[in-house]
C-alpha cells in the first residue's frame, strides 16, 4: 500500500520480497520399462508409480519365469527382479511401464510366480498347450500351473448356485490341484459391464494362485444348475519357445507424446537385460530429452577377460563390430554401463539365477543420493549390493583387468571380502578424444548438472512474462544464488569460498537489448563440480638412518 506522509517522522512500509525460493528437484526417481506378467498386468504402456515391491505386485503380478536366449533377446522376467532389487538396495520411488499388457508377448512361454504357479502360452503349431476349460455360461478357466507334463490335471467345481434377483445369480467355486485347493463363496455370475470386468473376474483373478478367469462376453444367459465340475488338462508339450523380445514394444514407450514422455520428472531409466542397440540408442536419446540418466546392462554372455573368439565386454563398448553377437553400446553423456551380471536366487523358482546389474545399481544410486548427495559418486566400498552372492564367474575382476575396462567406460561391480560393490563411476563417453565430452566423463558430475538443470527448469517458471529489466534480473540472480549457496554449504562443489564454487550471472551483459526485443532473458550458471578420487596415489619413502 502506498504511503501518504503528512507528519514529520518515520514511516514503515512492508513490501513483498522479489526473491523466489527454489525447491530442489528429485534425483533418483527410477523408471523401469519391459515385459511384466501377462495375466496380472493392470496397465499397458503407461507409467505406474510404485513405492515398494508390494505396490509392483498389486499392479503387475510379481515374479515370473521366462526364457533367455544366447543373444539375451527373449523375454526373461528381468523386470520384476530388477524392481525388487531396486527397493532392496535403497530405492524409494519408481515408475513401471509394461510393454506387453494383458496378452503374452509370444507363444510357448512359461510364466511363474514365487509360489510356483505358471502358465505355458501355446506356441505356433502346438496342438494343446494351455490348460483351459469353458463351462456353460461362458466362464473360461485357465490354469496358472506348470503344464510341461502331458497328464497335468486340475478340477474346477461350480456348486451351490443361488437365485437372487437374477436366476442362478451366485455360486460357490472350488479349484483343486493336488493337495492344494481354493474356494470362493457367493461369487456373482453376471456379465461384465461395457469396458469393465465381470464380477467373477474381479473376485478370482487378484486372489487365485491356481486359475485365471476369462469370461466370454457372448455367453448365453443360463448358468449351470446344481454342481458342475470341469477338468483343466494338457495333452501335448508346446512347440519351441517363441516369446521373443520385440523392439517395437520399446520404441512406442520412447515416442514423442507417449505417456512416459508426458511424465514431468524422472531421473533414472532402466531396461533390464536389454542390449539391442537401436533400443539402447532410442533410450539414450529419450534421456537426453528428459534430462534423465540411463543405466545400461551388458550382454549376459560378455566376459571380463579378452579371450580370443569370446564375447569380451570391451568389444561391446569400443569395437565398431560389437562383441561378436551384434551388440554395440551407443555413446552418450547421459548414461553409464555396469558389468557384469550378478548371481542371486530366483524368487519365482528358488533356483540360482544371474541378474542384470541395472536394477541393483539404480537402488545404489538412490541410496547414495539420500545418504550423501547426487554429487557423490555412487561407487566405492560403501555401496555394498544386497540380494546377491557375488558377480558371475566370467565377470570376476582383477585390478589389471579393470585397468583395461575402466578407460573405455565399463563400470565394474567387484566382489571383495566385505561384499559386492559398485567400483566404477564413468559415463558412456568415458575417455574419448572428443574434448566436448571430456567434462562429462564422471557419473556424479553429469548427474549434478542434470539435477541443477531440472531444478531451475521447474522453479523459474514465474519469470515468464515478467518485465525484462534490472529488477527481474536481480530477482533471478538472488533466487539462484540462494539455491546454489545451500548446495555449497552441503559440500556439493569444489572450493573453500562460494565465489570459487559457483557463479550466477543475469544482467545487461548476458541479456542484450536485442535479446530483450526478442523476449529473451539469459542466465549463466557455472559450478565447480566435485570429481571422484578415482586414482589414489601413495608415495612411500624411508627415513635416513637407523631407528632408535
N, C-alpha and C positions, 0 to 999 in steps of 0.2 A: 504494500500500500504506500502511495506517495506521501511524503511528509510536507506539511504546510507550516513552516516555522513562524511563530507570532511573538515569541518572547525570547529574550537573551537566555541561553542555556544550552544544555546538551540534549540531543535527540537520538533515540535508538531506533534503528530500523532493521528488522530481520529480513534477510534476502536468501533465496534458495541457493544452494551450492551448485556451481557449474560442473562439478566433478561427478562422474557416474562410477559406481562401484563395479568391479569386474569379478565375475564368478568363474573359477577355474573349470575348464571342460573336463569331462571324464577321460581316462586314459586307457582303460582295459576292459571295455565292453567288447566281447568277442561275438563273432558271427560264424556259425558252423553251417556249411552247405553240403548236402549229399543225400544219399538214399536212406530212408528210415523204414520202419516196419510196415509191410504192405497192407495189413489189415487193421492196424491200430492208429495210423496217422490221421490226425484230425484236420490238418490244413496243408494245402499244396502251394508251393512257390510263394509262400507268404511268411515273413519273419514273425516268429512266435517267441515272445520273451519268456525266459526261464531263469529262475534264481537258485535252482538246485536240480539234482538229477531226478528227484521225485516229480518236480514240475515237468521235466522232459518226458518221463514215463507216462504221465497223465495225458500228454498231447501226442506222443509219438510211439508209445507202446514198448519202450525199453529195448533190451538187447535182442539181437537175432544173429543167426549164423548163416553166412552166405558162402560164396566160393571166391577164391583169389587165384587168378591165373599167373603164369610165369611173368607176364608183362604187367601185372598189377592192375589190369583193366576190368576185372569183374567186380560186381557189387559184393562187398565182403563184410558188411556190418560194422565198418570202422566208425561211423558217425556216433552211435550211442556210446561206444567205448571211449571215443575222444572227448565227448561231452562229460562223461563220468570222470575221466582223468583230469579234465579242466577244473572241475569242482574239487576233486581230491587234492589238487596241488595249489589251491588258493584262489581259484576263480570265484567271482561273486555274481556276475551278471552276464547273460549271454542271450543271443537270438539264434534260433534254429530255422533254417529254410529247407524244407523237404523237397527233393527234386523228383520224387516218384509218386506221391499221393497214395490213394487207396489201392490202385492197381499195381501189381508187381512189375518191376522194371524188365523182367524177362521170364522165360519159362525154364522148367527143370531146375528150380532153385529152392533151397531149403532155408526156412526162416525159423529160428528158435528163440526161446526166452530163457531166463535164468531158472525157471522151474522145469525145464526140459521139453516144453511144448514146441512144436514146429509145424510148418506146412510146406509140403512139396508142391510147387506150382508146375503144372504139366508143361513139358517141352513140346516143341513142334513135332508131330508124328507119334507122340505117346498115346497109346490106346486108352488106358485108365491110369491116372496117377493120383489125383487129389481124391481123398475120401469124402464124398459128398452124398447126400440123400435129400429128397424133397418129399414132404408129407402132404396129404390132402390139405388144401387151404393155401398151398404155395409157399410154405416155410422151408427154405433150404438151409441145411446144416452142413458146415464144412469143418472137418476135423483139424484141430491145431495140435497134432501129434505126429511123431515120426511115421512116415509112410514108406520106408525103404523096403520092409519085408512084404512078401506077397499076400500073406494071410492076416494083415492088420484088420482088426475089427473094433468098433465102438458102437454102443447102443444108445439111442435117444428115445425116451418114452414120454408120450403126452397123455396125461390122465387127469381125472377129477375135473372134467370140463363142466363149468358152471355157467348157467344162463343168467345174465343180469338184464341190462336194458336192451342188449342185442343178443340173439341166440348164440350160445356157446362163447360167451364173451371172455371168460378167463379159464385158465387151465394151469395145472402143475406140470413142470418139465423137469425130467431127470435124465442126466447123462452119465453113463458108466463106461469106464475104460480100465480094465484090470481091477485092481483094488482101489481105484480112485473113483469118486462119484461127486456129482453136483446136483442140487435140487433148487428149483426156482418156483416159489408158490405164487398162485394167483397172478400169473402173467397175463396181461391183457392181449387178446387176439384180435387186433384191429389193423386195418390198412394204414400204411404210413400217410401222413398228411403231405400235400404237394410240396416237394422240395425238402421234406424232413425225413426223420427216421421213424420206423414203426415202433410201437411200444415194446415189442419183444426184442427188437434190435437194440434199443436204448437200455433195456434191462439186462440182457445177457452179455452183450459184447464187451462192455467195460469190466465185467467181473469174471467171465469164464476163462479158465485155463485149458479147457478141453475142446470147445467148439466156437465157431464164428457163425452168426446167423445172417442170412441174406434173404429177406422176404421178397417174394415175387410181386411186383406191382399189379400183375394181371391175374392174380389168383381168383378162383371162384369164391362166392360168399360163404359157402358152407365149410365149417371146420370139422375135424374128425370127432365123432361122438364116442364116448367110452374111452378105452385105453388103446393107444396105438404105439407100436414100437417099430422103429426103423433101424437098420444096421448100416453104419458107415464102414465101407470095406474097400481095399485096393486089391487089384488083381495083377498089376504089372508095374515094374520099376520104370520110372520115366526115362526118356532118352537122354542124350548128352546135355550137359548144362549149357544154357544159352542166356543166363542172366548177365548180359554184357553191359558195361558202362556205356552210356550214350552221351557224347559231348553236347548235343543239343539241349539236354536237360539242364546243363550248367549255363550255357550261353544265354538261355532265357532269363536266368536269375540276374545276370550282369547287364542285361539290356537297359537302355535308357528308359526312364519312366516305369521300370519294374517296381514291384512292392519294396524290394530291398533298396533300390535307388532312392525311393521316397523316404526311407528311414533317416531321420535328421542327423543322428550321430552314432557311429560305432567306430571302434579303434583297431580291432584285430580281426583278420579274416582267416578262416581255417577250412581247407578242403581235405579232410583226412584221407590219405592214401592216394590222392590223385596226382599223376605225373605226366598226363597228356599235355604236351607243350602248348597247343592252341588254347586250351582251357586255362593253363597257367598264365599265359600272356594276357588273356582277357581278364583274369582275376587281378593281375597287377595293374592293368590299365584302369580297372574299376577302383582299386585302392588309391591310385594317384588322383583320380577324380574326386574321391570321397575323403581324401586326407586320412586314409587308414593305412594299416601295415599288414602285409601278407606273410603268414608263417608257412613255408613250403616244406613238404616232405620229399625225401629222396625216393628213387625207385627201391622197392623192398629187396631186390636181388643185389643191389650195389654193395660192394665190399670196400674195406678200408685200404687194402694193400693193392698196389699197382701190379697185379699179376698178369702176364701175357694171356690174351684170349679170355679174360674175365671182365666182368662188369664193374669197373672201377668208378667210384663216386666222383673222382676228379674229372673223368671224361664227361659225366653228366653236366659238370659246371663249365668246363673250358674247351671241350672238343667240339668243333663245328658238326661233327658227325654223331655226336651224342655218346651214350655209354654202351653202344652195341645193340641196344634194343629200340633205338629210335627215340630215346628220351633225351631231351635237351632242356636245360634250365634257362628261361629268359632272364634278362638283367633288368634291374630296377633298384633305385634307392629306397623304394617303399616296400621292401621285402627282405626276408632272410631265410636261408636253408639250414635245417638241422638234421644231423646224421649221427648215428644210424637208428634203425628200429630198436624198440625196447622189448625185453621179454616180460611177460606177465601171464596171468591166468584168465582165460575167457570166462566171464560171469555166466554166459549162456550155457556152457558145456562143462565148466570146471576143468578144462584141459589147457595145457600150455599153449600160448599164442604169442606172436610177435606183433606189436602195435606200432603204427606210425607215430613219430615223436611229436607232431604238431599240437595235439591236444594237451599233452603234458606241458609243453613249453608255453602254451597260452596261459595255463594256470600259473606257471613260474613268473611270467610277465606280470600277471595281476598281483601275485603275492609280493613281488619286488616293488611294484608301484605303491602298494599300500604301506609296506614297511619302510621303504627308503625314498621313493620318488621316481618319476619317469626318467629323470636324469641319471639314475644309477643303472649300469649295465645289468640286464637280467642273466647274470652268469657268475660263476665263482663257486667256492666250496660251500657257501651258504644256500645255494639253490638245489638242495637235495630233492630228488624226484621221488614222489610217492607212487605206490602201486606198480612197482617194477622190481624184478630181481636182477636187473643189470642190462647192459647192452647185448645185442645178439652177438654170437661168437665171431661172425665175419666182420663185425664192426669194432672189435676191440682195438684199442689205440695205444701207441707208444708216443713219447714226446717227439721223436724224429718223424714218425708218420704224420702226426698232427702238424708238424712243421711244413709239410708239403701241402696239406689241405687248407690250413688257415689262410695263407695268402690268396687262395682262389675262392675265398668266401664260403668254405664249408665249415659251419659251426658244429663242433663235435660235442656229443654227450659222452662222458667218460665215467667209468666205474672206479672209484677209489675205495680204500678201506672204510672211509667214513660214509660211503654211499655213492649213488649215481648222481652226477651233477651236470648242469649245462656249463660247457667250458669253451665258449666262443661267443663273440658279440659283433659280427661283421654283417653288413647288409650285402645284398646280392651284387652290388658293384664292386665290393671288396677292394682289392688292389688293382687298379686299372690305369692304363696310360692316358685315359681321358681325364684331364685335370678338372673338368666341370663337375665330376662326380667325387673327386677326392675329399671334399668337405663332408660328404655323407657316407664315409667309409664305415662308421660305427653305428650300431643299432641305437644306443641311447641318444646320440647327437641328432639322428634323423627323427626319432620319436619325440624328442624335446621340441624340435622345430614344428612338427605336426601338432603337438599339444598347444603351443603358443598360437599357431595359425587358427586352430579350431576355436580356442578361447576368444581371440579377438574377433573372429568372424561372428560368433554368437552374441558378443557383448557390445559391439559397436553399431548395431542397427539403429540406435537412437540418433546417430549422426545424420542419417539420410534426411534430406530436405531442410536441414538446419542452415541458417545463413553462413555462407562460406567465407569467413573472415577471421580476424585475430581472436575474438572471444571463443569461437568454435575450436580453433587450433589449440588454444591454451587448455580448453576443457579436455580435448582428446589427449593431449600430452600428459596432463595431470592424471587422468584415469589410467593410462597405460603405465606410467611411471610408478604409480602406487602398486599396481599388479606386479610389475617386474621387481620392485623393491621387496615385496613379500616373498617372491621366489628367491631372491638373493639372500634374504635372511634365513631361508631354509637350506642354504648351501647348494643351490641349483646351478650356479655359474662359477667360472674362474674369477680370480681377482679378490683382493682384500678390501677394495673400495667399490661402492656402487658405480662410480664413474668408469671404473675399469671393467666392470662386469656386464654392463648393458648401456645402450643409448637409445633415446627416443627423440625423433625429430618430426615436427609438424609445424611449419611456419611458412613465411614467404619464400624461403629457399627451396622448399620441397613442393610448394603449390604456387605456381606462377600465375600471372593474370590470364594467360591462355588457358591454363587448367581451370581457373575459375569460370571463364566463359564457357567451357565445355562441361561444367558441372562436376569437376573432379576435386577431391581433396586427397593429397598424397601423404602417407605416413611411412616413415622409415624406422624400423625396429631392428636393432642389432644386439646380439648377445654373444658372450664368450662361453662356449659350451665346455662342459666337463668331459674330457675324453678318458676312457678307461685305461688303467695302468696295465696294458696288455703284456708288456715285457718288463720284468723286474730284474735288473742287473745288479749284482752284488760284487764288489771288488774287495778282495781279501789281501792282506799283507801281514808280514810278521815283523815284530819289533826287533831291532838290532840288539844284540847282546843276550845274555842269559837271564832267565827268570830267577829272581832272588827268592 
